[in-house]
Amino acid sequence: MTAVVKHTTRKPLEITNPSAEQAKARNSRLREQFPARASQRWWPQTAQSSEETLRHLTTAPFLPVANGTRAGRRRGVIKLLRWLSSRPGDTWQQRWMTTGAEELSGASWVEIPKR
């Protein structure tokens, strides 16, 4: 029987511990090579009810291992959905877009619902 190779071997990293400047240059090259796809304004999950969304976000593959973390995550999802419900828009995506969170970098968006 002949074996079929499905994956090629990864190229080893050029530098084991790159400096911040080297990492930034590498990331810029990767962004040019693999541009971000355009974000969609709507897909079926964005139009689900809060109950369906909660069920989706608190089951696999989103389940953390620890039960305490599960309870905390469930509370957090409920709070976030409640906050988004108060925003204008017909879908979760539209409501999210009205928050201005997309303009913030990294995890700094979490400060918006805390206000």
Solvent accessible surface area in square Angstrom, and as a share of the most:
residue,aa,sasa,rsa
1,M,243,1.08
2,T,117,0.68
3,A,92,0.71
4,V,124,0.71
5,V,124,0.71
6,K,173,0.73
7,H,151,0.67
8,T,129,0.75
9,T,131,0.76
10,R,220,0.80
11,K,166,0.70
12,P,118,0.74
13,L,130,0.65
14,E,145,0.65
15,I,76,0.38
16,T,115,0.67
17,N,131,0.67
18,P,48,0.30
19,S,56,0.36
20,A,92,0.71
21,E,142,0.64
22,Q,79,0.35
23,A,25,0.19
24,K,146,0.62
25,A,47,0.37
26,R,86,0.32
27,N,52,0.26
28,S,46,0.30
29,R,130,0.47
30,L,78,0.39
31,R,157,0.57
32,E,141,0.63
33,Q,121,0.54
34,F,132,0.55
35,P,103,0.65
36,A,100,0.78
37,R,200,0.73
38,A,92,0.71
39,S,86,0.55
40,Q,100,0.44
41,R,149,0.54
42,W,137,0.48
43,W,89,0.31
44,P,87,0.55
45,Q,83,0.37
46,T,7,0.04
47,A,59,0.45
48,Q,56,0.25
49,S,51,0.33
50,S,43,0.27
51,E,113,0.51
52,E,73,0.33
53,T,15,0.09
54,L,28,0.14
55,R,142,0.52
56,H,83,0.37
57,L,57,0.28
58,T,25,0.14
59,T,61,0.35
60,A,77,0.59
61,P,116,0.73
62,F,79,0.33
63,L,80,0.40
64,P,22,0.14
65,V,144,0.83
66,A,55,0.42
67,N,112,0.57
68,G,60,0.57
69,T,64,0.37
70,R,97,0.35
71,A,47,0.36
72,G,29,0.28
73,R,101,0.37
74,R,113,0.41
75,R,142,0.52
76,G,37,0.35
77,V,21,0.12
78,I,57,0.29
79,K,131,0.55
80,L,52,0.26
81,L,14,0.07
82,R,158,0.58
83,W,48,0.17
84,L,11,0.05
85,S,61,0.39
86,S,90,0.58
87,R,70,0.26
88,P,89,0.56
89,G,35,0.34
90,D,122,0.63
91,T,8,0.05
92,W,26,0.09
93,Q,30,0.13
94,Q,79,0.35
95,R,46,0.17
96,W,47,0.16
97,M,67,0.30
98,T,61,0.35
99,T,15,0.09
100,G,32,0.30
101,A,5,0.04
102,E,99,0.44
103,E,148,0.67
104,L,76,0.38
105,S,93,0.60
106,G,71,0.68
107,A,73,0.56
108,S,50,0.32
109,W,74,0.26
110,V,53,0.31
111,E,86,0.39
112,I,23,0.12
113,P,37,0.24
114,K,147,0.62
115,R,213,0.78
